[in-house]
Amino acid sequence: MTDKAKAAAAYRKLAEAAYELADLYTEAAGGAADDLPPLLREQPLPDVAQQHAETVLGRCPDHDLPWRGVAGGISKRTGNPYKAFWTCQVKECKKRPVKAWEDAHPAAAAA
């Protein structure tokens, strides 16, 4: 079993335990699921792959900060236009997100 599969199994066990706790709470209180605290209401299971992509790929690997969206514009140095892009929040850092993450998160919408 890979680490990804182990993590997915662990998330599912936690979710199942939360659902079981919600059932016990509902039975003990004699109420409906609407009476449950927000954390115990049944919610869809998280997509582990999507969470991984957001928490790992959505951050600078060197500084562990979320990417910053830069709006498109005209370069002060060259006078040439450029498209919106993602970059690290640390000015001196030249890291950029991987293409798959950039494609899923258009910089123009964030800038």
Backbone torsions as a table, in degrees:
resi	resn	phi	psi	omega
1	MET	NA	130.2	-178.6
2	THR	-76.9	166.5	177.7
3	ASP	-61.0	-37.7	179.8
4	LYS	-63.9	-43.4	179.9
5	ALA	-67.3	-37.5	178.0
6	LYS	-64.4	-41.9	179.1
7	ALA	-64.7	-42.5	178.9
8	ALA	-62.3	-41.8	178.8
9	ALA	-64.2	-39.3	179.4
10	ALA	-65.5	-42.2	177.9
11	TYR	-61.6	-42.2	-179.7
12	ARG	-64.7	-39.9	177.9
13	LYS	-63.0	-41.7	177.8
14	LEU	-63.2	-42.6	179.6
15	ALA	-64.3	-43.1	178.8
16	GLU	-62.6	-39.5	178.1
17	ALA	-64.7	-39.0	178.5
18	ALA	-64.7	-40.8	177.7
19	TYR	-64.3	-40.5	178.9
20	GLU	-63.8	-41.8	177.7
21	LEU	-63.0	-39.8	178.2
22	ALA	-63.4	-41.4	177.9
23	ASP	-62.3	-44.5	179.2
24	LEU	-62.6	-41.8	179.6
25	TYR	-62.2	-44.5	-178.9
26	THR	-63.5	-44.2	179.4
27	GLU	-63.6	-43.2	-177.5
28	ALA	-68.0	-37.8	-178.0
29	ALA	-83.4	-17.0	-178.8
30	GLY	68.1	21.8	-177.2
31	GLY	-112.7	-175.9	179.2
32	ALA	-90.9	169.4	179.5
33	ALA	-62.4	-24.8	179.3
34	ASP	-66.7	-21.1	-179.5
35	ASP	-82.6	-5.0	-177.0
36	LEU	-72.5	150.4	171.1
37	PRO	-60.6	152.9	-175.3
38	PRO	-53.3	-37.2	-177.6
39	LEU	-71.5	-19.8	-177.8
40	LEU	-98.9	-6.6	177.3
41	ARG	-69.2	144.7	-178.4
42	GLU	-64.3	128.2	179.8
43	GLN	-130.5	157.1	179.4
44	PRO	-64.9	148.5	178.3
45	LEU	-66.5	141.2	-179.0
46	PRO	-70.8	150.1	174.4
47	ASP	-84.6	106.0	-173.7
48	VAL	-61.6	-40.1	-179.4
49	ALA	-63.5	-41.1	178.9
50	GLN	-66.2	-41.6	177.5
51	GLN	-60.4	-42.6	179.7
52	HIS	-62.1	-45.2	-179.3
53	ALA	-60.8	-41.6	-178.8
54	GLU	-70.4	-42.2	-174.8
55	THR	-82.3	-28.8	-178.5
56	VAL	-99.0	-53.1	-176.4
57	LEU	-76.1	-20.8	-178.4
58	GLY	-85.9	16.7	-177.9
59	ARG	-137.3	153.2	174.7
60	CYS	-66.6	127.6	-178.5
61	PRO	-66.5	-25.5	-179.0
62	ASP	-84.4	-38.2	-173.1
63	HIS	-110.4	-7.6	-179.6
64	ASP	54.4	40.2	176.4
65	LEU	-114.5	146.9	177.5
66	PRO	-62.4	150.0	177.8
67	TRP	-64.0	149.1	178.8
68	ARG	-108.7	129.9	178.4
69	GLY	-83.8	131.9	178.2
70	VAL	-113.2	125.5	-179.1
71	ALA	-68.0	148.6	175.4
72	GLY	-65.3	159.7	-178.9
73	GLY	-178.2	-152.9	179.7
74	ILE	-115.1	129.8	-179.9
75	SER	-66.0	130.8	176.8
76	LYS	-68.7	-32.9	-175.2
77	ARG	-77.7	-47.2	-174.3
78	THR	-105.2	-18.9	-177.0
79	GLY	80.1	4.1	-179.7
80	ASN	-88.4	146.7	176.9
81	PRO	-74.4	152.5	175.5
82	TYR	-140.1	153.6	-179.9
83	LYS	-83.8	162.3	175.4
84	ALA	-61.6	148.7	-179.2
85	PHE	-152.5	167.6	177.0
86	TRP	-102.9	144.0	177.4
87	THR	-150.5	169.2	177.2
88	CYS	-71.2	152.6	178.3
89	GLN	-72.1	-20.8	178.4
90	VAL	-82.3	119.9	-171.4
91	LYS	-57.2	-38.3	-176.6
92	GLU	-77.5	-15.0	-176.8
93	CYS	-78.0	133.6	-179.4
94	LYS	-105.8	10.8	-179.2
95	LYS	-70.4	147.7	176.3
96	ARG	-133.2	154.8	179.0
97	PRO	-68.5	161.4	177.8
98	VAL	-68.0	154.5	-175.1
99	LYS	-58.6	-40.4	-179.1
100	ALA	-59.9	-40.4	179.1
101	TRP	-69.3	-42.9	178.7
102	GLU	-60.4	-41.2	-179.5
103	ASP	-63.8	-34.6	-179.5
104	ALA	-80.8	-15.7	-177.0
105	HIS	-132.3	84.4	-178.2
106	PRO	-57.6	126.9	-177.9
107	ALA	-66.3	-32.2	-178.9
108	ALA	-59.8	-34.5	-179.2
109	ALA	-73.3	-28.4	-176.5
110	ALA	-89.6	-25.3	-175.0
111	ALA	-77.6	NA	NA
